Amino acid sequence: MDDIKKGIMNATRSIAKGSGTFLKTTKLSMTLSNEEANMKSLYIEIGKKVHEIYSYGGSLGEFFDKKYQGLLEQQKKIDDIREAMEIAKGVKTCPKCAKTSPRTSTFCPKCGESMGDVPETVDARPYEAPIAPTPTVPTMAASEVPLTENSVPAPTITPEPVAKGKVCNVCGNENDPFDRFCLSCGRIL
């Protein structure tokens, strides 16, 4: 019986020692993650300060000059791709609130900001993404489907009425029902 007691006591000590080790390593792992996050935050803060220096015309030497030039080139590529996406979607983005609206709009429907600075169309498309061919699927009109004695004719579906947009009292332009400002003249709807 004493052997069993000793075996249980040793197993208990072993488990306690193992769980203590597990707790210590878990705490250390969490502390390490926090310190790495603090380090990343410092890197970001340094990068923002370097960007600020360059945006005001400063320089930090040849190495940083090249890296900053690469950053500007990368930002230009990103802006070009965003512009190509907006053109493909037929929208433009408000410079104030980032709401998208049709490319023909003169004012933002959300905040009323003038969209005059945002070009309506862009001739040069800086980024052309490859377009995959769309497979065609043969379709059959409902009148062409052969009816058998067990078949039930398809129900006629009538489209639901679409919510009418808000009409501007000033210029008469029709806007979306949820717009707060007229796309054409910028007046409150």
URPETA-V793797 format. One line per field, one symbol per residue. burial: 1 if it has 9 or more other C-alpha atoms within 8 Angstrom, else 0. Layout:
BEGIN
burial = ???
END
This chain:
BEGIN
burial = 000000000000000000000000000000000000000000000000001011000000000110010000000000011001011000111100001110101111111111100100000000000000000000000000000000000000000000000111000010100011111111101
END
